[in-house]
Amino acid sequence: MLNILIVEDDLMIADMTEAFLIASGYDVCGIARTVNKALALAAEHLPDLALIDLRLAEGGLGTDVAPQLQRRKRTGILYVSGNAMQFDLTSDDGDGCLVKPYLTRDLLCSLSIVTDIVTTGASTQIHPRGFKLLKPPIPDGIASHG
């Protein structure tokens, strides 16, 4: 059973997500509304996966949580946010992003893709609506041509 940390400032969304994930076979190690709480829970539980909102309580950002998680253990990072387009996320930040609002089946599929990436380095699953893989950052000095 995979251990998952939920980092979400909206308690109604967090509680509903927790109930759904537990019913779907995940072990939820905790819910954090702030960066500090997320880091404390992560240090205690070493989650396999983290479901992270981009904007957190107390002005925190989910992108401040992910690098700290990776220092202790390779953690699969799935961002869930209605503000995803306001951030320039890359694979340095995590593995994937799912845009809110989303269907619960799309959340499960997205978590399965992230799990594949963590365990095998890739996934061949079809991406659900609103999901995108985070690509490597473009090195400085290299312009994209399109």
BALOVO-765077 format. One line per field, with one value per residue (C-alpha): chain; x, y, z. Coordinates in steps of 0.25 Angstrom, whole numbers. Layout:
REM residues N
chain c(A, ...) $
east c(X, ...) $
north c(Y, ...) $
up c(Z, ...) $
REM end
This chain:
REM residues 146
chain c(A, A, A, A, A, A, A, A, A, A, A, A, A, A, A, A, A, A, A, A, A, A, A, A, A, A, A, A, A, A, A, A, A, A, A, A, A, A, A, A, A, A, A, A, A, A, A, A, A, A, A, A, A, A, A, A, A, A, A, A, A, A, A, A, A, A, A, A, A, A, A, A, A, A, A, A, A, A, A, A, A, A, A, A, A, A, A, A, A, A, A, A, A, A, A, A, A, A, A, A, A, A, A, A, A, A, A, A, A, A, A, A, A, A, A, A, A, A, A, A, A, A, A, A, A, A, A, A, A, A, A, A, A, A, A, A, A, A, A, A, A, A, A, A, A, A) $
east c(0, 6, 7, 2, 3, -8, -3, -16, -20, -35, -40, -52, -44, -34, -44, -51, -38, -33, -46, -46, -31, -33, -45, -36, -26, -16, -10, -11, -1, -6, -12, -4, -9, 5, 19, 24, 13, 16, 31, 28, 18, 28, 40, 31, 25, 34, 22, 23, 15, 11, -2, 2, -7, 2, -4, -4, -9, 0, 5, 13, 15, 15, 28, 35, 30, 35, 50, 50, 42, 53, 64, 60, 54, 50, 35, 25, 20, 7, 2, -13, -16, -26, -14, -4, -3, 2, 15, 26, 27, 38, 43, 51, 38, 32, 26, 12, 1, -14, -23, -34, -45, -43, -50, -47, -43, -34, -27, -25, -20, -10, -5, -3, 5, 14, 16, 21, 30, 36, 37, 42, 46, 34, 19, 12, -2, -11, -12, -25, -32, -24, -12, 2, 16, 26, 37, 52, 56, 62, 76, 81, 85, 76, 64, 53, 49, 35) $
north c(0, 13, 24, 38, 52, 62, 77, 85, 98, 96, 86, 82, 77, 71, 63, 58, 54, 47, 39, 36, 31, 22, 16, 14, 7, 17, 20, 35, 39, 53, 66, 79, 93, 99, 97, 95, 85, 77, 76, 71, 60, 57, 55, 46, 38, 38, 37, 30, 40, 55, 62, 76, 89, 100, 111, 108, 114, 125, 130, 117, 110, 96, 97, 100, 86, 77, 79, 76, 63, 59, 60, 49, 39, 39, 43, 44, 58, 61, 76, 79, 93, 103, 112, 103, 112, 123, 114, 110, 96, 86, 72, 79, 83, 69, 59, 63, 73, 72, 84, 86, 83, 69, 56, 45, 35, 45, 47, 32, 31, 43, 36, 23, 30, 37, 24, 18, 29, 27, 12, 10, 24, 25, 23, 18, 21, 30, 43, 48, 61, 72, 64, 68, 62, 72, 73, 76, 91, 97, 100, 114, 120, 110, 116, 107, 108, 105) $
up c(0, -4, 6, 2, 8, 4, 4, 2, 9, 6, 17, 10, -2, 6, 15, 2, -5, 8, 9, -6, -6, 6, -1, -13, -5, -2, 12, 15, 25, 27, 22, 23, 20, 21, 16, 31, 34, 21, 24, 38, 33, 22, 32, 41, 30, 18, 8, -5, -12, -9, -15, -14, -16, -22, -13, 2, 15, 21, 7, 5, -8, -11, -19, -6, -1, -12, -12, 3, 1, -9, 0, 9, -1, -16, -14, -26, -27, -33, -33, -33, -35, -42, -43, -50, -62, -53, -50, -59, -53, -58, -54, -44, -37, -38, -47, -52, -50, -50, -52, -43, -44, -47, -47, -36, -47, -53, -40, -38, -52, -50, -37, -45, -55, -45, -38, -51, -53, -39, -40, -54, -59, -69, -72, -84, -78, -86, -79, -73, -76, -69, -66, -71, -69, -64, -74, -71, -70, -82, -80, -79, -93, -101, -108, -112, -127, -132) $
REM end
